[in-house]
Amino acid sequence: MKIRPLKDRVVVKYSEEDMEKTAGGLYVPDVAKEKPSKGTVTAVGSEVKEVKTGNTVLFDKYTGSKIKLEDVEYLIVKEEDLLGIID
């Protein structure tokens, strides 16, 4: 299943760089983990100007709409709500 975003929307796949253990050696359960604030762009709408598929982007943890397809979590966000592109 693919997602095709409309207009100025961008689909971002969350980064897999979650830490499993704290610096003190404690394990953090999945339900207590915060979602990362960066991810990889998997699709862009027709009006998106600066972001391309494959870019790694930063976003605020409270922005966009979260969806889950085939056990993978994605975020659909407006291009203007992205904070930056990581080179």
PDB file of N, CA, C and O in Angstrom:
ATOM      1  N   MET A   1       0.850  -1.173   0.000  1.00  0.00           N
ATOM      2  CA  MET A   1       0.000   0.000   0.000  1.00  0.00           C
ATOM      3  C   MET A   1       0.899   1.240   0.000  1.00  0.00           C
ATOM      4  O   MET A   1       1.863   1.313   0.761  1.00  0.00           O
ATOM      5  N   LYS A   2       0.584   2.189  -0.837  1.00  0.00           N
ATOM      6  CA  LYS A   2       1.343   3.430  -0.920  1.00  0.00           C
ATOM      7  C   LYS A   2       0.458   4.602  -0.537  1.00  0.00           C
ATOM      8  O   LYS A   2      -0.763   4.554  -0.684  1.00  0.00           O
ATOM      9  N   ILE A   3       1.089   5.645  -0.049  1.00  0.00           N
ATOM     10  CA  ILE A   3       0.389   6.875   0.287  1.00  0.00           C
ATOM     11  C   ILE A   3       0.826   7.935  -0.703  1.00  0.00           C
ATOM     12  O   ILE A   3       2.021   8.146  -0.906  1.00  0.00           O
ATOM     13  N   ARG A   4      -0.131   8.599  -1.317  1.00  0.00           N
ATOM     14  CA  ARG A   4       0.179   9.699  -2.224  1.00  0.00           C
ATOM     15  C   ARG A   4      -0.360  10.977  -1.590  1.00  0.00           C
ATOM     16  O   ARG A   4      -1.569  11.210  -1.599  1.00  0.00           O
ATOM     17  N   PRO A   5       0.528  11.809  -1.038  1.00  0.00           N
ATOM     18  CA  PRO A   5       0.070  13.028  -0.371  1.00  0.00           C
ATOM     19  C   PRO A   5      -0.460  14.049  -1.371  1.00  0.00           C
ATOM     20  O   PRO A   5      -0.035  14.085  -2.526  1.00  0.00           O
ATOM     21  N   LEU A   6      -1.378  14.863  -0.918  1.00  0.00           N
ATOM     22  CA  LEU A   6      -1.974  15.894  -1.755  1.00  0.00           C
ATOM     23  C   LEU A   6      -1.321  17.244  -1.505  1.00  0.00           C
ATOM     24  O   LEU A   6      -0.839  17.520  -0.406  1.00  0.00           O
ATOM     25  N   LYS A   7      -1.310  18.074  -2.526  1.00  0.00           N
ATOM     26  CA  LYS A   7      -0.849  19.463  -2.492  1.00  0.00           C
ATOM     27  C   LYS A   7       0.487  19.636  -1.783  1.00  0.00           C
ATOM     28  O   LYS A   7       1.507  19.143  -2.265  1.00  0.00           O
ATOM     29  N   ASP A   8       0.499  20.339  -0.626  1.00  0.00           N
ATOM     30  CA  ASP A   8       1.755  20.675   0.051  1.00  0.00           C
ATOM     31  C   ASP A   8       2.090  19.727   1.206  1.00  0.00           C
ATOM     32  O   ASP A   8       2.826  20.097   2.121  1.00  0.00           O
ATOM     33  N   ARG A   9       1.555  18.519   1.163  1.00  0.00           N
ATOM     34  CA  ARG A   9       1.787  17.543   2.220  1.00  0.00           C
ATOM     35  C   ARG A   9       2.999  16.670   1.911  1.00  0.00           C
ATOM     36  O   ARG A   9       3.343  16.437   0.752  1.00  0.00           O
ATOM     37  N   VAL A  10       3.640  16.190   2.989  1.00  0.00           N
ATOM     38  CA  VAL A  10       4.818  15.343   2.887  1.00  0.00           C
ATOM     39  C   VAL A  10       4.590  14.130   3.783  1.00  0.00           C
ATOM     40  O   VAL A  10       4.097  14.278   4.901  1.00  0.00           O
ATOM     41  N   VAL A  11       4.940  12.930   3.312  1.00  0.00           N
ATOM     42  CA  VAL A  11       4.858  11.720   4.125  1.00  0.00           C
ATOM     43  C   VAL A  11       6.259  11.411   4.626  1.00  0.00           C
ATOM     44  O   VAL A  11       7.200  11.303   3.840  1.00  0.00           O
ATOM     45  N   VAL A  12       6.391  11.269   5.945  1.00  0.00           N
ATOM     46  CA  VAL A  12       7.687  11.025   6.581  1.00  0.00           C
ATOM     47  C   VAL A  12       7.620   9.707   7.341  1.00  0.00           C
ATOM     48  O   VAL A  12       6.676   9.469   8.094  1.00  0.00           O
ATOM     49  N   LYS A  13       8.619   8.853   7.146  1.00  0.00           N
ATOM     50  CA  LYS A  13       8.744   7.616   7.909  1.00  0.00           C
ATOM     51  C   LYS A  13       9.640   7.918   9.101  1.00  0.00           C
ATOM     52  O   LYS A  13      10.738   8.451   8.943  1.00  0.00           O
ATOM     53  N   TYR A  14       9.168   7.577  10.287  1.00  0.00           N
ATOM     54  CA  TYR A  14       9.944   7.832  11.495  1.00  0.00           C
ATOM     55  C   TYR A  14      11.305   7.165  11.428  1.00  0.00           C
ATOM     56  O   TYR A  14      11.454   6.083  10.860  1.00  0.00           O
ATOM     57  N   SER A  15      12.297   7.822  12.015  1.00  0.00           N
ATOM     58  CA  SER A  15      13.654   7.294  12.088  1.00  0.00           C
ATOM     59  C   SER A  15      13.677   6.072  12.999  1.00  0.00           C
ATOM     60  O   SER A  15      12.914   5.999  13.963  1.00  0.00           O
ATOM     61  N   GLU A  16      14.542   5.123  12.699  1.00  0.00           N
ATOM     62  CA  GLU A  16      14.663   3.910  13.502  1.00  0.00           C
ATOM     63  C   GLU A  16      15.724   4.036  14.583  1.00  0.00           C
ATOM     64  O   GLU A  16      16.081   3.033  15.202  1.00  0.00           O
ATOM     65  N   GLU A  17      16.236   5.228  14.828  1.00  0.00           N
ATOM     66  CA  GLU A  17      17.329   5.424  15.770  1.00  0.00           C
ATOM     67  C   GLU A  17      16.842   5.599  17.201  1.00  0.00           C
ATOM     68  O   GLU A  17      17.301   6.505  17.895  1.00  0.00           O
ATOM     69  N   ASP A  18      15.922   4.753  17.659  1.00  0.00           N
ATOM     70  CA  ASP A  18      15.421   4.840  19.026  1.00  0.00           C
ATOM     71  C   ASP A  18      16.416   4.195  19.979  1.00  0.00           C
ATOM     72  O   ASP A  18      16.988   3.149  19.672  1.00  0.00           O
ATOM     73  N   MET A  19      16.621   4.813  21.126  1.00  0.00           N
ATOM     74  CA  MET A  19      17.503   4.243  22.134  1.00  0.00           C
ATOM     75  C   MET A  19      16.727   3.228  22.952  1.00  0.00           C
ATOM     76  O   MET A  19      15.597   3.494  23.361  1.00  0.00           O
ATOM     77  N   GLU A  20      17.317   2.077  23.193  1.00  0.00           N
ATOM     78  CA  GLU A  20      16.670   1.025  23.969  1.00  0.00           C
ATOM     79  C   GLU A  20      16.996   1.121  25.451  1.00  0.00           C
ATOM     80  O   GLU A  20      16.216   0.658  26.282  1.00  0.00           O
ATOM     81  N   LYS A  21      18.153   1.724  25.804  1.00  0.00           N
ATOM     82  CA  LYS A  21      18.606   1.760  27.181  1.00  0.00           C
ATOM     83  C   LYS A  21      19.042   3.185  27.536  1.00  0.00           C
ATOM     84  O   LYS A  21      19.653   3.872  26.718  1.00  0.00           O
ATOM     85  N   THR A  22      18.725   3.626  28.759  1.00  0.00           N
ATOM     86  CA  THR A  22      19.143   4.954  29.207  1.00  0.00           C
ATOM     87  C   THR A  22      20.620   4.939  29.570  1.00  0.00           C
ATOM     88  O   THR A  22      21.235   3.874  29.630  1.00  0.00           O
ATOM     89  N   ALA A  23      21.190   6.112  29.811  1.00  0.00           N
ATOM     90  CA  ALA A  23      22.599   6.215  30.190  1.00  0.00           C
ATOM     91  C   ALA A  23      22.866   5.499  31.518  1.00  0.00           C
ATOM     92  O   ALA A  23      23.971   5.010  31.750  1.00  0.00           O
ATOM     93  N   GLY A  24      21.867   5.441  32.376  1.00  0.00           N
ATOM     94  CA  GLY A  24      22.008   4.759  33.668  1.00  0.00           C
ATOM     95  C   GLY A  24      21.813   3.261  33.588  1.00  0.00           C
ATOM     96  O   GLY A  24      21.915   2.565  34.598  1.00  0.00           O
ATOM     97  N   GLY A  25      21.530   2.754  32.388  1.00  0.00           N
ATOM     98  CA  GLY A  25      21.370   1.316  32.202  1.00  0.00           C
ATOM     99  C   GLY A  25      19.946   0.808  32.314  1.00  0.00           C
ATOM    100  O   GLY A  25      19.721  -0.401  32.271  1.00  0.00           O
ATOM    101  N   LEU A  26      18.980   1.703  32.457  1.00  0.00           N
ATOM    102  CA  LEU A  26      17.584   1.287  32.550  1.00  0.00           C
ATOM    103  C   LEU A  26      16.979   1.129  31.160  1.00  0.00           C
ATOM    104  O   LEU A  26      17.238   1.935  30.265  1.00  0.00           O
ATOM    105  N   TYR A  27      16.179   0.093  30.987  1.00  0.00           N
ATOM    106  CA  TYR A  27      15.488  -0.099  29.723  1.00  0.00           C
ATOM    107  C   TYR A  27      14.188   0.685  29.736  1.00  0.00           C
ATOM    108  O   TYR A  27      13.482   0.731  30.743  1.00  0.00           O
ATOM    109  N   VAL A  28      13.884   1.302  28.600  1.00  0.00           N
ATOM    110  CA  VAL A  28      12.679   2.113  28.468  1.00  0.00           C
ATOM    111  C   VAL A  28      11.651   1.299  27.680  1.00  0.00           C
ATOM    112  O   VAL A  28      11.924   0.896  26.550  1.00  0.00           O
ATOM    113  N   PRO A  29      10.460   1.048  28.266  1.00  0.00           N
ATOM    114  CA  PRO A  29       9.446   0.293  27.520  1.00  0.00           C
ATOM    115  C   PRO A  29       8.950   1.079  26.308  1.00  0.00           C
ATOM    116  O   PRO A  29       8.985   2.309  26.294  1.00  0.00           O
ATOM    117  N   ASP A  30       8.487   0.346  25.290  1.00  0.00           N
ATOM    118  CA  ASP A  30       8.029   0.979  24.059  1.00  0.00           C
ATOM    119  C   ASP A  30       6.953   2.034  24.292  1.00  0.00           C
ATOM    120  O   ASP A  30       6.939   3.061  23.614  1.00  0.00           O
ATOM    121  N   VAL A  31       6.059   1.795  25.237  1.00  0.00           N
ATOM    122  CA  VAL A  31       4.958   2.734  25.464  1.00  0.00           C
ATOM    123  C   VAL A  31       5.441   4.045  26.066  1.00  0.00           C
ATOM    124  O   VAL A  31       4.743   5.053  25.960  1.00  0.00           O
ATOM    125  N   ALA A  32       6.610   4.065  26.691  1.00  0.00           N
ATOM    126  CA  ALA A  32       7.125   5.282  27.314  1.00  0.00           C
ATOM    127  C   ALA A  32       8.036   6.073  26.390  1.00  0.00           C
ATOM    128  O   ALA A  32       8.403   7.206  26.703  1.00  0.00           O
ATOM    129  N   LYS A  33       8.401   5.493  25.261  1.00  0.00           N
ATOM    130  CA  LYS A  33       9.320   6.168  24.342  1.00  0.00           C
ATOM    131  C   LYS A  33       8.601   7.289  23.598  1.00  0.00           C
ATOM    132  O   LYS A  33       7.438   7.160  23.216  1.00  0.00           O
ATOM    133  N   GLU A  34       9.318   8.387  23.404  1.00  0.00           N
ATOM    134  CA  GLU A  34       8.804   9.452  22.555  1.00  0.00           C
ATOM    135  C   GLU A  34       9.188   9.139  21.113  1.00  0.00           C
ATOM    136  O   GLU A  34      10.233   8.542  20.853  1.00  0.00           O
ATOM    137  N   LYS A  35       8.361   9.535  20.212  1.00  0.00           N
ATOM    138  CA  LYS A  35       8.682   9.342  18.805  1.00  0.00           C
ATOM    139  C   LYS A  35       9.821  10.275  18.425  1.00  0.00           C
ATOM    140  O   LYS A  35       9.902  11.393  18.932  1.00  0.00           O
ATOM    141  N   PRO A  36      10.688   9.833  17.551  1.00  0.00           N
ATOM    142  CA  PRO A  36      11.796  10.704  17.147  1.00  0.00           C
ATOM    143  C   PRO A  36      11.284  11.927  16.407  1.00  0.00           C
ATOM    144  O   PRO A  36      10.192  11.916  15.839  1.00  0.00           O
ATOM    145  N   SER A  37      12.076  12.967  16.422  1.00  0.00           N
ATOM    146  CA  SER A  37      11.676  14.193  15.747  1.00  0.00           C
ATOM    147  C   SER A  37      12.378  14.336  14.401  1.00  0.00           C
ATOM    148  O   SER A  37      12.516  15.440  13.873  1.00  0.00           O
ATOM    149  N   LYS A  38      12.815  13.211  13.858  1.00  0.00           N
ATOM    150  CA  LYS A  38      13.364  13.226  12.508  1.00  0.00           C
ATOM    151  C   LYS A  38      12.929  11.967  11.790  1.00  0.00           C
ATOM    152  O   LYS A  38      12.582  10.961  12.409  1.00  0.00           O
ATOM    153  N   GLY A  39      12.955  12.044  10.474  1.00  0.00           N
ATOM    154  CA  GLY A  39      12.552  10.904   9.675  1.00  0.00           C
ATOM    155  C   GLY A  39      12.925  11.105   8.222  1.00  0.00           C
ATOM    156  O   GLY A  39      13.501  12.125   7.844  1.00  0.00           O
ATOM    157  N   THR A  40      12.588  10.115   7.420  1.00  0.00           N
ATOM    158  CA  THR A  40      12.910  10.123   5.997  1.00  0.00           C
ATOM    159  C   THR A  40      11.653  10.373   5.181  1.00  0.00           C
ATOM    160  O   THR A  40      10.622   9.739   5.405  1.00  0.00           O
ATOM    161  N   VAL A  41      11.740  11.291   4.242  1.00  0.00           N
ATOM    162  CA  VAL A  41      10.605  11.611   3.371  1.00  0.00           C
ATOM    163  C   VAL A  41      10.390  10.446   2.402  1.00  0.00           C
ATOM    164  O   VAL A  41      11.310  10.046   1.689  1.00  0.00           O
ATOM    165  N   THR A  42       9.172   9.909   2.383  1.00  0.00           N
ATOM    166  CA  THR A  42       8.864   8.792   1.489  1.00  0.00           C
ATOM    167  C   THR A  42       7.997   9.201   0.311  1.00  0.00           C
ATOM    168  O   THR A  42       7.945   8.496  -0.696  1.00  0.00           O
ATOM    169  N   ALA A  43       7.308  10.346   0.429  1.00  0.00           N
ATOM    170  CA  ALA A  43       6.471  10.834  -0.672  1.00  0.00           C
ATOM    171  C   ALA A  43       6.205  12.320  -0.473  1.00  0.00           C
ATOM    172  O   ALA A  43       6.175  12.804   0.659  1.00  0.00           O
ATOM    173  N   VAL A  44       6.013  13.042  -1.574  1.00  0.00           N
ATOM    174  CA  VAL A  44       5.720  14.470  -1.512  1.00  0.00           C
ATOM    175  C   VAL A  44       4.542  14.790  -2.425  1.00  0.00           C
ATOM    176  O   VAL A  44       4.334  14.135  -3.447  1.00  0.00           O
ATOM    177  N   GLY A  45       3.775  15.808  -2.038  1.00  0.00           N
ATOM    178  CA  GLY A  45       2.659  16.265  -2.845  1.00  0.00           C
ATOM    179  C   GLY A  45       3.117  17.106  -4.028  1.00  0.00           C
ATOM    180  O   GLY A  45       4.290  17.466  -4.128  1.00  0.00           O
ATOM    181  N   SER A  46       2.200  17.409  -4.905  1.00  0.00           N
ATOM    182  CA  SER A  46       2.520  18.114  -6.152  1.00  0.00           C
ATOM    183  C   SER A  46       2.963  19.566  -5.942  1.00  0.00           C
ATOM    184  O   SER A  46       3.625  20.132  -6.813  1.00  0.00           O
ATOM    185  N   GLU A  47       2.615  20.178  -4.811  1.00  0.00           N
ATOM    186  CA  GLU A  47       2.976  21.575  -4.568  1.00  0.00           C
ATOM    187  C   GLU A  47       4.190  21.747  -3.650  1.00  0.00           C
ATOM    188  O   GLU A  47       4.533  22.872  -3.286  1.00  0.00           O
ATOM    189  N   VAL A  48       4.837  20.650  -3.275  1.00  0.00           N
ATOM    190  CA  VAL A  48       6.019  20.717  -2.408  1.00  0.00           C
ATOM    191  C   VAL A  48       7.191  21.230  -3.225  1.00  0.00           C
ATOM    192  O   VAL A  48       7.430  20.762  -4.339  1.00  0.00           O
ATOM    193  N   LYS A  49       7.934  22.202  -2.668  1.00  0.00           N
ATOM    194  CA  LYS A  49       8.991  22.866  -3.438  1.00  0.00           C
ATOM    195  C   LYS A  49      10.402  22.537  -2.961  1.00  0.00           C
ATOM    196  O   LYS A  49      11.305  22.390  -3.784  1.00  0.00           O
ATOM    197  N   GLU A  50      10.614  22.419  -1.644  1.00  0.00           N
ATOM    198  CA  GLU A  50      11.981  22.317  -1.134  1.00  0.00           C
ATOM    199  C   GLU A  50      12.397  20.929  -0.681  1.00  0.00           C
ATOM    200  O   GLU A  50      13.593  20.662  -0.568  1.00  0.00           O
ATOM    201  N   VAL A  51      11.469  20.051  -0.422  1.00  0.00           N
ATOM    202  CA  VAL A  51      11.774  18.728   0.117  1.00  0.00           C
ATOM    203  C   VAL A  51      11.596  17.685  -0.971  1.00  0.00           C
ATOM    204  O   VAL A  51      10.668  17.765  -1.775  1.00  0.00           O
ATOM    205  N   LYS A  52      12.500  16.694  -0.992  1.00  0.00           N
ATOM    206  CA  LYS A  52      12.422  15.625  -1.984  1.00  0.00           C
ATOM    207  C   LYS A  52      12.370  14.269  -1.292  1.00  0.00           C
ATOM    208  O   LYS A  52      12.794  14.130  -0.145  1.00  0.00           O
ATOM    209  N   THR A  53      11.851  13.284  -1.991  1.00  0.00           N
ATOM    210  CA  THR A  53      11.844  11.923  -1.479  1.00  0.00           C
ATOM    211  C   THR A  53      13.274  11.499  -1.159  1.00  0.00           C
ATOM    212  O   THR A  53      14.186  11.700  -1.962  1.00  0.00           O
ATOM    213  N   GLY A  54      13.458  10.913   0.015  1.00  0.00           N
ATOM    214  CA  GLY A  54      14.781  10.476   0.447  1.00  0.00           C
ATOM    215  C   GLY A  54      15.467  11.434   1.400  1.00  0.00           C
ATOM    216  O   GLY A  54      16.427  11.051   2.069  1.00  0.00           O
ATOM    217  N   ASN A  55      14.991  12.697   1.481  1.00  0.00           N
ATOM    218  CA  ASN A  55      15.575  13.656   2.426  1.00  0.00           C
ATOM    219  C   ASN A  55      15.290  13.227   3.866  1.00  0.00           C
ATOM    220  O   ASN A  55      14.230  12.675   4.160  1.00  0.00           O
ATOM    221  N   THR A  56      16.250  13.488   4.758  1.00  0.00           N
ATOM    222  CA  THR A  56      16.021  13.321   6.187  1.00  0.00           C
ATOM    223  C   THR A  56      15.630  14.686   6.728  1.00  0.00           C
ATOM    224  O   THR A  56      16.353  15.665   6.542  1.00  0.00           O
ATOM    225  N   VAL A  57      14.484  14.749   7.401  1.00  0.00           N
ATOM    226  CA  VAL A  57      13.932  16.029   7.843  1.00  0.00           C
ATOM    227  C   VAL A  57      13.699  16.037   9.350  1.00  0.00           C
ATOM    228  O   VAL A  57      13.555  14.992   9.984  1.00  0.00           O
ATOM    229  N   LEU A  58      13.666  17.246   9.899  1.00  0.00           N
ATOM    230  CA  LEU A  58      13.340  17.463  11.302  1.00  0.00           C
ATOM    231  C   LEU A  58      11.935  18.024  11.404  1.00  0.00           C
ATOM    232  O   LEU A  58      11.506  18.807  10.557  1.00  0.00           O
ATOM    233  N   PHE A  59      11.220  17.620  12.447  1.00  0.00           N
ATOM    234  CA  PHE A  59       9.870  18.131  12.662  1.00  0.00           C
ATOM    235  C   PHE A  59       9.579  18.164  14.148  1.00  0.00           C
ATOM    236  O   PHE A  59      10.199  17.437  14.925  1.00  0.00           O
ATOM    237  N   ASP A  60       8.638  19.004  14.546  1.00  0.00           N
ATOM    238  CA  ASP A  60       8.205  19.105  15.928  1.00  0.00           C
ATOM    239  C   ASP A  60       7.422  17.855  16.288  1.00  0.00           C
ATOM    240  O   ASP A  60       6.677  17.337  15.456  1.00  0.00           O
ATOM    241  N   LYS A  61       7.575  17.359  17.513  1.00  0.00           N
ATOM    242  CA  LYS A  61       6.922  16.103  17.879  1.00  0.00           C
ATOM    243  C   LYS A  61       5.400  16.194  17.948  1.00  0.00           C
ATOM    244  O   LYS A  61       4.732  15.162  18.004  1.00  0.00           O
ATOM    245  N   TYR A  62       4.837  17.396  17.945  1.00  0.00           N
ATOM    246  CA  TYR A  62       3.380  17.548  18.016  1.00  0.00           C
ATOM    247  C   TYR A  62       2.754  17.957  16.686  1.00  0.00           C
ATOM    248  O   TYR A  62       1.588  18.348  16.656  1.00  0.00           O
ATOM    249  N   THR A  63       3.492  17.877  15.602  1.00  0.00           N
ATOM    250  CA  THR A  63       2.977  18.325  14.306  1.00  0.00           C
ATOM    251  C   THR A  63       2.464  17.150  13.485  1.00  0.00           C
ATOM    252  O   THR A  63       2.855  16.006  13.718  1.00  0.00           O
ATOM    253  N   GLY A  64       1.602  17.428  12.541  1.00  0.00           N
ATOM    254  CA  GLY A  64       1.157  16.439  11.568  1.00  0.00           C
ATOM    255  C   GLY A  64       0.154  15.420  12.075  1.00  0.00           C
ATOM    256  O   GLY A  64      -0.318  15.485  13.210  1.00  0.00           O
ATOM    257  N   SER A  65      -0.157  14.475  11.193  1.00  0.00           N
ATOM    258  CA  SER A  65      -1.087  13.385  11.487  1.00  0.00           C
ATOM    259  C   SER A  65      -0.338  12.068  11.396  1.00  0.00           C
ATOM    260  O   SER A  65       0.296  11.770  10.383  1.00  0.00           O
ATOM    261  N   LYS A  66      -0.413  11.290  12.451  1.00  0.00           N
ATOM    262  CA  LYS A  66       0.288  10.010  12.487  1.00  0.00           C
ATOM    263  C   LYS A  66      -0.615   8.902  11.945  1.00  0.00           C
ATOM    264  O   LYS A  66      -1.802   8.833  12.267  1.00  0.00           O
ATOM    265  N   ILE A  67      -0.027   8.040  11.116  1.00  0.00           N
ATOM    266  CA  ILE A  67      -0.764   6.889  10.597  1.00  0.00           C
ATOM    267  C   ILE A  67       0.143   5.668  10.657  1.00  0.00           C
ATOM    268  O   ILE A  67       1.366   5.791  10.726  1.00  0.00           O
ATOM    269  N   LYS A  68      -0.467   4.493  10.631  1.00  0.00           N
ATOM    270  CA  LYS A  68       0.306   3.252  10.652  1.00  0.00           C
ATOM    271  C   LYS A  68      -0.199   2.362   9.525  1.00  0.00           C
ATOM    272  O   LYS A  68      -1.383   2.035   9.454  1.00  0.00           O
ATOM    273  N   LEU A  69       0.720   1.978   8.646  1.00  0.00           N
ATOM    274  CA  LEU A  69       0.399   1.089   7.530  1.00  0.00           C
ATOM    275  C   LEU A  69       1.371  -0.071   7.532  1.00  0.00           C
ATOM    276  O   LEU A  69       2.585   0.127   7.545  1.00  0.00           O
ATOM    277  N   GLU A  70       0.840  -1.276   7.520  1.00  0.00           N
ATOM    278  CA  GLU A  70       1.664  -2.482   7.481  1.00  0.00           C
ATOM    279  C   GLU A  70       2.745  -2.450   8.562  1.00  0.00           C
ATOM    280  O   GLU A  70       3.908  -2.747   8.291  1.00  0.00           O
ATOM    281  N   ASP A  71       2.359  -2.090   9.783  1.00  0.00           N
ATOM    282  CA  ASP A  71       3.239  -2.036  10.957  1.00  0.00           C
ATOM    283  C   ASP A  71       4.361  -1.004  10.858  1.00  0.00           C
ATOM    284  O   ASP A  71       5.339  -1.100  11.599  1.00  0.00           O
ATOM    285  N   VAL A  72       4.249  -0.033   9.977  1.00  0.00           N
ATOM    286  CA  VAL A  72       5.224   1.052   9.859  1.00  0.00           C
ATOM    287  C   VAL A  72       4.489   2.353  10.159  1.00  0.00           C
ATOM    288  O   VAL A  72       3.412   2.609   9.621  1.00  0.00           O
ATOM    289  N   GLU A  73       5.092   3.182  11.036  1.00  0.00           N
ATOM    290  CA  GLU A  73       4.461   4.453  11.387  1.00  0.00           C
ATOM    291  C   GLU A  73       4.972   5.576  10.494  1.00  0.00           C
ATOM    292  O   GLU A  73       6.171   5.708  10.249  1.00  0.00           O
ATOM    293  N   TYR A  74       4.033   6.374  10.018  1.00  0.00           N
ATOM    294  CA  TYR A  74       4.338   7.510   9.156  1.00  0.00           C
ATOM    295  C   TYR A  74       3.709   8.759   9.745  1.00  0.00           C
ATOM    296  O   TYR A  74       2.802   8.691  10.575  1.00  0.00           O
ATOM    297  N   LEU A  75       4.207   9.885   9.302  1.00  0.00           N
ATOM    298  CA  LEU A  75       3.660  11.177   9.672  1.00  0.00           C
ATOM    299  C   LEU A  75       3.333  11.923   8.392  1.00  0.00           C
ATOM    300  O   LEU A  75       4.172  12.010   7.495  1.00  0.00           O
ATOM    301  N   ILE A  76       2.129  12.462   8.293  1.00  0.00           N
ATOM    302  CA  ILE A  76       1.763  13.307   7.156  1.00  0.00           C
ATOM    303  C   ILE A  76       1.739  14.741   7.676  1.00  0.00           C
ATOM    304  O   ILE A  76       0.989  15.067   8.596  1.00  0.00           O
ATOM    305  N   VAL A  77       2.566  15.587   7.078  1.00  0.00           N
ATOM    306  CA  VAL A  77       2.756  16.943   7.584  1.00  0.00           C
ATOM    307  C   VAL A  77       2.829  17.925   6.423  1.00  0.00           C
ATOM    308  O   VAL A  77       3.248  17.565   5.323  1.00  0.00           O
ATOM    309  N   LYS A  78       2.422  19.159   6.668  1.00  0.00           N
ATOM    310  CA  LYS A  78       2.578  20.203   5.656  1.00  0.00           C
ATOM    311  C   LYS A  78       4.056  20.546   5.530  1.00  0.00           C
ATOM    312  O   LYS A  78       4.799  20.499   6.510  1.00  0.00           O
ATOM    313  N   GLU A  79       4.473  20.888   4.327  1.00  0.00           N
ATOM    314  CA  GLU A  79       5.871  21.240   4.102  1.00  0.00           C
ATOM    315  C   GLU A  79       6.294  22.402   5.003  1.00  0.00           C
ATOM    316  O   GLU A  79       7.414  22.405   5.513  1.00  0.00           O
ATOM    317  N   GLU A  80       5.420  23.383   5.204  1.00  0.00           N
ATOM    318  CA  GLU A  80       5.775  24.557   6.009  1.00  0.00           C
ATOM    319  C   GLU A  80       5.991  24.212   7.487  1.00  0.00           C
ATOM    320  O   GLU A  80       6.600  24.997   8.213  1.00  0.00           O
ATOM    321  N   ASP A  81       5.500  23.048   7.946  1.00  0.00           N
ATOM    322  CA  ASP A  81       5.680  22.643   9.338  1.00  0.00           C
ATOM    323  C   ASP A  81       6.980  21.876   9.578  1.00  0.00           C
ATOM    324  O   ASP A  81       7.321  21.591  10.726  1.00  0.00           O
ATOM    325  N   LEU A  82       7.707  21.539   8.517  1.00  0.00           N
ATOM    326  CA  LEU A  82       9.006  20.898   8.685  1.00  0.00           C
ATOM    327  C   LEU A  82       9.998  21.937   9.169  1.00  0.00           C
ATOM    328  O   LEU A  82       9.947  23.095   8.754  1.00  0.00           O
ATOM    329  N   LEU A  83      10.905  21.522  10.050  1.00  0.00           N
ATOM    330  CA  LEU A  83      11.861  22.451  10.645  1.00  0.00           C
ATOM    331  C   LEU A  83      13.145  22.580   9.848  1.00  0.00           C
ATOM    332  O   LEU A  83      13.798  23.623   9.889  1.00  0.00           O
ATOM    333  N   GLY A  84      13.517  21.529   9.122  1.00  0.00           N
ATOM    334  CA  GLY A  84      14.752  21.593   8.351  1.00  0.00           C
ATOM    335  C   GLY A  84      15.076  20.267   7.702  1.00  0.00           C
ATOM    336  O   GLY A  84      14.439  19.248   7.967  1.00  0.00           O
ATOM    337  N   ILE A  85      16.086  20.304   6.841  1.00  0.00           N
ATOM    338  CA  ILE A  85      16.578  19.125   6.133  1.00  0.00           C
ATOM    339  C   ILE A  85      17.981  18.833   6.652  1.00  0.00           C
ATOM    340  O   ILE A  85      18.808  19.741   6.737  1.00  0.00           O
ATOM    341  N   ILE A  86      18.257  17.588   6.996  1.00  0.00           N
ATOM    342  CA  ILE A  86      19.584  17.187   7.448  1.00  0.00           C
ATOM    343  C   ILE A  86      20.372  16.732   6.247  1.00  0.00           C
ATOM    344  O   ILE A  86      19.943  15.831   5.527  1.00  0.00           O
ATOM    345  N   ASP A  87      21.542  17.356   6.015  1.00  0.00           N
ATOM    346  CA  ASP A  87      22.399  16.991   4.895  1.00  0.00           C
ATOM    347  C   ASP A  87      23.391  15.912   5.294  1.00  0.00           C
ATOM    348  O   ASP A  87      24.197  15.479   4.470  1.00  0.00           O
TER     349      ASP A  87
END
